[in-house]
């Protein structure tokens, strides 16, 4: 089985295109289209879906998630990623409709302590940085080097 090469899709040109597209169409249309594209991609790549299914099985959940839906959700998340980048900070932060656990960050800040906000790369983790700024908590993000200098 051939592995996916990140270098083929993680290029500045795709990011520029995403930024331009999100300002042309309603977010709801783009999310629906991206979800459909994600499903089509999954149906065309059953070997990748099998890998996602094996990874989902490792979670040991009683209700088994549909791996095709994972691809659909990824499409929606990418729309939100570009949408947030093309909006004001207030509109980008409005994408978050619930904030669970933030009282712990506030408590650490009030006590003069730092806190680790660990966010695995499962979805739109970049939004966490915007939220941290919105609630007034200074932050530093640590990542691996980007695959492209662009």
N, C-alpha and C positions, 0 to 999 in steps of 0.2 A: 504494500500500500504506500503510495507516495504521500509524503507529508506536505502540509500547506506551508508555503514560504511566505513569511511575514513581509519580506522585502517587496513582494509584488503588489501588496495592497496598502502598505503603510508608507505612503509617499505623499509629499506635500501637495501634489496636484489633486489628489482625491480630497484632501482636506479643504483646499481652495474651492473645489467644485461643491462640496457639501455646504460651505459657508454661503455660496451664491444661491444655491437652490432653496435653502430654508427661508429666504426673504421673498421668494417669488410665489410661494403657494401656502395655503393655510396649513398649520401644523397638523390638524386632524387628518387631512388628505395625505400628507407625507407619512404620517405614522401608519395609516392603513396600507398605503402602497409599500412601505418598507416591511411591514409585517408579512404581506403577501410575497414580496421578494424573498424574505427569509424562509418562508415555507417552501417556495419553489426551489430555492437553493438546497434545502434539506432533502426534498424529494429527489433531486438530481444527484445527491451525494449520500447514498445510504451508508457507505462505509464511514463517513464522518459522523452521521447520526448514531451509528453503532458505538463509536467511541464516546460520544456525549452520553448515551444511555448507560454505558459501563461506569462512567464517572458519576452520573446521577444515582446509580445503584449503590455506590459507595457511601452515600448519605444515609442509607438505611431507613428511608421514609416509608411509612405505612401506605401512603397514597403515592403511587409512582408518577412523577412528572413526565409529561410528554416531551421527548427531546426535540420534536419538530417545533413545538411551542417555544423552546429555548431560542431557536433561530428567529422565530417571529418576534420575540421580545427583544432580541439583540437588534433587529432592524428598527424597532420603535426607540430603543435607547440611543441608537446612532442619530436618529432625527433629533431627539432631545439634546444630545451632545452639541450638535451644530446649531440648533435653535438657541440654546443657552449662550453659545459663543457669539451669536449675532444680535443678542438682546442687551438691554440695560441690565445691571446687576439685579435690580428689583424684580424685573420680569423673569430673569433666569432663576432666582431663588424661589419665585412663586411656583416653580415646577415641583417643589417639595411640599406635599400636603400633610405630612405628619413628621414630627420630630421626637422620636422616642429616645430616652437616655441622655438628652442634652443637659438635664439637671446635674448629672455627674461632672460634666465639663465645667459648668458654672460653679459648682461647689469647689472643684480643684482650683479654679481661677480665684475665687474669693479667698481661699485659704493660702493663696500665694504659691500654689504647687502647679507643676506641669501635669500633663496627661498624655497618654498615647491614644490616638484615635486610629486604630488599625483597620484599614479598609482593603480587603482582598480585591483583586481585579475581577470582580464578578459582574459588574454592571457599570454604571455611570459614577465611578468613584470620584471623579474630578469635582462633582457637585459638592462634595464634602468641604473642599477648600473655600468655595463661595459661602457656604453656610457658616463655616468657622469665622470668616471675616464679618459676616452679617451679625453674628452674635457677639463680636468683639473679642474673640479669642485668637491671639497671634499663633501662627503655625509655620511649620517647615515641612515640606514634602520631600521624602527620600524615595528615589526610584532608581532603577537601572538606567544605563545610558540609552538614549533613543536610537533606533536602528538607522536613522538618517539625520545628517546635520541640518536638513531643511526643517 
